[in-house]
Amino acid sequence: MNPAAVSLRNKTTTLVFVVLIVVGGIVSYKGLSRLEDPEFTIKDAKVITPYPGATAREVE
């Protein structure tokens, strides 16, 4: 049988099935532990060196 044809004939069953999948996904997402998404720090540095009289191209 063609799954698309069965889905179109049984619209209520298909809708209930889709709603159950969506609700199950939301419940599963809420149940994830925080260890799955740990915090991390982004280390960033900015170095500024004065070079009087030089252009940006010369410094680079």
C-alpha positions as CSV (number, residue, x, y, z in Angstrom):
1,M,0.0,0.0,0.0
2,N,1.0,3.5,-0.7
3,P,1.7,5.4,2.7
4,A,0.5,8.7,1.2
5,A,-2.8,7.2,0.1
6,V,-3.4,5.5,3.5
7,S,-2.6,8.8,5.2
8,L,-5.1,10.7,3.1
9,R,-7.8,8.2,3.7
10,N,-7.2,8.1,7.5
11,K,-6.8,11.7,8.2
12,T,-7.7,11.5,11.9
13,T,-5.3,8.6,12.6
14,T,-2.5,10.5,10.8
15,L,-3.2,13.7,12.7
16,V,-3.1,11.8,16.1
17,F,0.1,10.1,15.1
18,V,1.8,13.4,14.1
19,V,0.6,15.0,17.4
20,L,2.0,12.1,19.4
21,I,5.3,12.4,17.7
22,V,5.5,16.2,18.3
23,V,4.5,15.8,22.0
24,G,7.0,13.0,22.4
25,G,9.7,15.2,20.9
26,I,8.9,18.1,23.2
27,V,8.9,15.8,26.3
28,S,12.2,14.3,25.2
29,Y,13.8,17.7,24.6
30,K,12.7,18.9,28.1
31,G,14.1,15.7,29.6
32,L,17.6,16.3,28.3
33,S,20.2,16.8,31.0
34,R,22.3,19.9,31.2
35,L,25.4,17.9,30.7
36,E,24.5,17.6,27.0
37,D,24.9,21.3,26.6
38,P,27.8,22.4,28.9
39,E,28.9,26.0,29.3
40,F,32.2,27.0,27.8
41,T,34.1,30.3,27.7
42,I,35.4,31.8,24.5
43,K,38.9,33.1,25.1
44,D,39.5,36.2,23.0
45,A,42.5,38.6,23.0
46,K,43.1,41.9,21.3
47,V,46.7,43.0,20.8
48,I,47.3,46.7,20.1
49,T,50.8,47.9,19.3
50,P,51.5,51.5,18.5
51,Y,53.6,52.0,15.4
52,P,53.9,55.7,14.7
53,G,54.0,56.7,11.0
54,A,53.3,53.2,9.6
55,T,50.3,52.4,7.5
56,A,48.0,49.4,8.2
57,R,49.6,47.5,5.4
58,E,53.1,48.0,6.8
59,V,52.1,46.8,10.2
60,E,50.4,43.7,8.9
